[in-house]
Amino acid sequence: MSHEEITKILKDRKAINEIGVKDDGKKAVIAGWLYDKRELGKLIFLVVRDVSGDIQVTGFKGETSDKVFENMKGINRESVVIISGKVKKSDKASGGREINPETIEIVSKAEEILPIDTTDFSKTEMPKRLDYRFLDFHRSKTRAIFKIQNVISNSFREYFYKRGFIEMQPPCVIGQASEGGTDLFEVKYFEKKAYLAQSPQLYKQMLACSMEKTFMITPVWRAEKHNTTRHINEIRQMDIEMAFTNQMQIMKYLEDVIVYVVEQVIERCRTELDLLGVKLKVPRGIYLSYEEALKKVGGKIGEDFSPEEERKLCELYKGDIVFTHSWPSSIKPFYIMPKDGKKDAKQSEGFDALYGGVEICSGGQRIHIPELLIERLKAKGLNPKNFKDYVDSFRYGAPFHSGWSIGLERLTQIICGLDNVKEATMFPRDRDRLTP
């Protein structure tokens, strides 16, 4: 069949989930991948799948044309096909309908032996699935994860667009560390040394001091040699920064947007949640001071929560978002405001948020006073000269402001009930993986 003929046929194509028992006796054209095949003598059953769903295609020897019947026998799983035929009610077929084929075109024939199992009951281990990620996307469960992730990111945008926020695009190549530390990927930038951005922190603050309300979804890179189920080295970060807000106000924005996102996922992704076996609860915000939270889990004052303590705290408030605020200044980054703006304050205006047993967010009120910022940089062992542009941006009328960030992949992992954040990453990057 010529390209022109194929194009003509595809004009009448329907998404598989649009074909129902109401179409009994009508002609339908579908295009997709061969998910399964069964040959039973004079009967051949194909299960064809597109991104919307699947449908059974049934060939009968003697009724189906010989050419079509033979083509059905010669198709390998995951081959791409275009099929036209009549829709027929069927109590035995999924969705109560099937297609009796009149034409079949094999657009792309897959090799007979697949490197991974593409069924939803796959026992292929995750590292090998990631090696063949392009084929792993054929799995309904894998596609379900990223349909949900798409709703998460879209809902995040919807929430802030509705509230007058400006979406920004921060640079991905920077001249110095955004948050201090040495865990950066160095890149050659003409005659200069540069880095892949570990955070949009400095830039979103600069913008918030002019635009007032800003948000973004942007890639960031962390050169940390993790080997855990919740860390990767390239992530998509969802950030906001807002002028004229404090620690408590900005936490409320986080609670509200997560509630909105979860509500949207429940409403728009029922099929995908069922496929993954997930029952979502709309969370509420639980607010505790750093010291109150530590007492509940037996932690040590002046130290960060261990992963075990995070899980324990979340177990006390199952399904909810646990905010821990007023952290010690010694633990928080240099740009977090000390309590009440006092340079020698032991506490800060910084917070963390836990959800689903892990930390999903860190944020707080920022320092907008240049002299205080320089002191905090020095206290953290950082050279203020390396942050001159950033510090100077607050010398010309900078309002107090606050913000936070969430990892898109980690939030997807929690909402989808996944064991490993790599499953929530289309093409994960860790210390060992640069392909595909």
N, C-alpha and C positions, 0 to 999 in steps of 0.2 A: 504494500500500500504506500502511495506517495505521501510526501509531507503535506501537500495540498489536500489530499483526501482525508488524512488524519485530522488536520485542522478543521475541516468541514464537519467531521463527525463530532469533534470535541465541542462544537458550538451548542450541541444539545446535551452536553454532559451535566449530570446532577451530582451533588455531594451525596454520598451513600446514606447519610442520616436523613436526607430529605425524601428518600424512597420508603413508602409505607404500604400497608395493606390496602389503603385507599387507591393505590395505583395498580391494583389487580387488572391484568389484561392490557395495560398500557406499555408502550415501548420506552425503554430507558437506556441511557448510555452512561457507563461508569468508567473511571480510570483510577488505577491504584496498583498495589503490590499484592502478589500472591502470598497470603499468610499460611495457608494450609491446603493440602490436596489429599483426597481419598479416592482410590480406584476400586470399584466393586463390580468387576465383570462388565456388564452392560451399562453401569452407572459410573459417572465421575462427578465428584463434588469438589468444587473449588471454593475457598473462602478468600474473597478479595477485600482488601482494606485500603481506605484512604485516611486522611487525618481526622475525618468526622466519625468514622465507624467502619463496620464490616458488613458483608452480605454474602450469602451462599449463592453460588452459580452452579446449576445442575444440568449436566449433559446426559441425554438418553440415547444409547446406540439405536439407530433406526429412526429416531425422531430428530435428533440434532444432526445437522449435515455432517457427512463423513470428514470433510476438511476441518471443521470446527472441532469435532470430537477428537481427531488425531492431534490437533494443536493443543487441546486441553491436556492430553496425555503427555505431551512433550515439554510442558512448562515446569521449570524448577522454582522452588520456593524463593520468594523475594524478587522474582522477575516482575518487571513493570508491564502491565497489560491495559488495553482498552477493549471493553466488551460492550456490545449492544445486544439487546434481546427484550423479551417480554417479561414483565413482572407477574408473578403468580403467588397467590396466597399459599402458605405452607405452615401447618401446625408444628412441624418438626424443625423448621429452620429458625435461626435466631432472628428475632424481630417479627416473626410470623409471615415473612415473605422471602422469595428467592427470585433469581433471574434464570430463565431458560435462554441460553445464548443463541444468537443468530449470526454474529460475527465476533471474531476475536483477533486482536492484533497484539503481537508480542513486541513491545517497544524496545525493551532491553532485557536480555536473558541473563539471569544471575548464574554464577557457577554452581554446579550441583552440590558441592560440599561447602557449607557456610562455616566461617571460622569461629562464630559464636552462635549460641542458641538465641533466636530472636523472639521466642514465645514469652508470654507473661509468666510462665512457670520456669523460666531459665535458671539453670544451676551453674551457669558460667560465672566464675568469680569476677569480682568487680575490676581488678587490674586488667584482665584480658578484655572485658567489656569496654573499658576506657581505651584500650589499644585500638579497638574497632568502633569508636564512638559513633561514627557516621552510620554504622549498621545498628548499633544499640538504640539509636533514635527510632528505629522501626518498631520497637517494643511499645505497646500501648501504655504500660506503666511509666516508661521513660518520658514519653510524650506528655503524659498527664502531669508529671512534675513540672515541665516547662510551660504548659498551659496555665498552671496555677501560678508559676513565677511571673508569667506575663500579666496576669490579673493583679498580682502584688505590686509590680512596678507601675502599672497603669493607674491603680487605685491610689498609690502614693502620689503620683502626679496630679490626679484629679483633686485629691484633698487639698493640696497646696495651691493649685491654680484657682480653685473656688475661693480661696482666702487671700487672693491678691499677691501671692508670692511670685518672684521672678526666677525662672530657671536659668542657671549659669553653667558655663562650660569652663572649668578650670584647666590650667595647663597640665600636661602629663609629664613634661620634662622640666625639671627645676634646677636651680643653681646651688641650693643648700638644703639640708634636712628640714622638713616641715615641722617636725616635732622633736628634733634632737635625736641623739642616738646614732648608731653606726649601721643599723640594719637596712641599708639602702642598696639598690642595684645601680652601679655606676655605669654610665654610658659615655661614649666619645661624642662630643658636641663641637665639631670643627676643631679649633685650637684650645678649647676649654674642657674642663671636667664638669659633667652634669650628672643628674640622677633621675631615675624614674620616681614619680611622686609617690610618697608613702601616705599622703593625706592632702586634701584640698584646704586644710585648716587655715593657713595664713591668707589665702586668697578669698575664701568665703567671708572672713572677717572684714577684709578690706571692702568687699562689695556691700556687705550689710551696713557698713558705716555710711554708705551713700544711698543704696536702694532700700534699706530698712529690712526687707523680707526676701530672703533668697533660699532656694533649694537646688539640689542637683542629684543626679545618679551618674556616677563617674567611676572609671577603673582606678585602682590604686595598687601599689606593689609593696610587699614587705619581704625583705631578704632575711627572713627568720627561718632557722633550720628546724622547723616543726615536723613532727611525725605523729599527728593526732587525727582524730575523726572530725575535728571542728576547725581546723586551720588549713588554708591554702595560701599560696604566695601571690596570686593575682585575684583580686576580688572586685565586685561592684559595690561601691559604697553609696548609701542614700543619706544625704546630709541636709540639714537646715541651719541657717544662721539668721538671727532676728534682732534688730535694734530695739531698745527700750523694753527689754525683758530681763527677768532675773532667773535664778536657778529653778524656783518653784513653778513659775509660769511656763518655762520651756519644757519641763517634765510633763506638764499637762498636755502640751502639743503632742508629745511622744505617745502618751496614753491614748489620746483621741485618734491619732492616725493609725495606730495598730488596731484599735477597735474597728475603725472604718475598713481597713484592709481585710481583716478577718471576716467581717460581715459581708464584704463583696465576694470573697472567696467562697463562703458558704452559699451565697446566692447564685453565683455564676459558674461554679465548678462542682456541682453536685455529682455529676457522672465521674469526674476525675477523683474526687474524694472517696467515692464508693469503690472505685477501682483500686485505690491505694489502701483501702480499709481504714480510713481516717474519719473520726468523729470530732469535729471542731467545736470548741466552746468559745463564745465571745468573752474575752478576758475583762477584768477590771483592774484598776491600779491600786496597789498596796504601797503605802509610803512609810518608810522607816528611816531613822537616822542611821548613819554608819555604825555607831556604837550600839544602838538598839538591835540592829541586825546581827552584829557579831555576838552579842549575848545569847541570841536565840540559837546559834549554831556552835557556840563554844569557841569562837575564833579569838585571835590575839590582837589587841589594840595596836595600831600602828602598822599592821600588815594587810596585804590584799587578801581577798577570799580565795581559798583553794578551790579547785574544781569540785571536790567533795562537799565543801561548805556551800557552794553555789547550789548544788543539787539538793542538799538538805533544806536550804531556805525555800527553794521552789516547791519542795514536797509539802512544806507547811501551808503553802498557798497555791495548791495545784491548779494549773490552768490560767493563773493570773500573772500580771506583770508586777514584779517586786522592784520598787525603787528604793535605793539606798543613797541618801543624800548627806551633805555636810561631811565629806571625806576629809582626812588629814591632808594638809597642803603638801606634806612631804611625799605623798604617794602620787599626787596628781601632776599633770604636765605644767610647764612653766607658764602657760597662758591662762590657767584657771585662776580666777579672782580669789584672793584670801578672804576669809569671812569678814563681811562689812567693809572690805577694802583696806583693812589694816595689814601693813606689810609684815608684822610679826605675829599674825594670827596663826594659831595651830590648826584650825579648821579652814576649809575652803568652801567655795560656792559650787563645788563639783559633785556630780552624782554618777552612779551606774544604774543600769536596769537589767534585771534577770527575767528570762522568759523561757519556759520549756527546759529548765534545768541548766541553762548556760547564760553567760553575759551576752546580751545582744546590743548594748548601747553604752556609750560613755559620753558625758557632756557636762554642761554647766555654764555659769556666767564667766565671761572672758575679762581679761585685764585690758582696759582701754586707756590707762594712764602710762605714758611712755617711761617715766622715771621708775615706776613700780615694776614695769615689764623688764627693764634693764636689770633691776635688782633680782628678779626671779630667774632670769636667764643665767646670771652669775651664780645664783644659789644652786642651780642645776648643773653647774660646770660647763655652761655654754658661753661662747664668745658673742657678746652683743653686736660686734662688728659684722658678723655673718648674717645678722637679721636686721640690718640697718633700714632697708626699704620697708620692711614690715613694721618696725618700731616707729619710723618716721610717718607712716600712714595715719598714726593716731595723734599727730601734733597739730592737725588742722581742723579741729572740730569733730571729735569722735564720740558718739553716744555710747552709753553702756549697752552691752549686747550679750546674747547667749546663743548656744546651739548644741547640736549633738549629731551623731552619725550611727547608722545601722548597716550591717553587712547584708546585702540582698540575698546572697547564697545561704548565709546562716539562718536568716529569717525563713527562707524557703525550706531549709532542712527541718526547722521546728514545726512549721505549719503542716508539712507533708509527713511528719513522723519518720524521718530518714535516720539511719544509723551513721551515715558519713556525709559530710558536707560536699564531698566530691560528686555525689549523686545529684546534688542540686546545682552543679556547675556544668555548663555545656561542654567546655573544653578545659578541664582543670589543669592548673600549673602548680606543681610542687617541686621540691628540691631534686626530684628524679625525673620529672615528666615535662618535656617540651613538645611532644607530639601526641596525637595528630593536631 
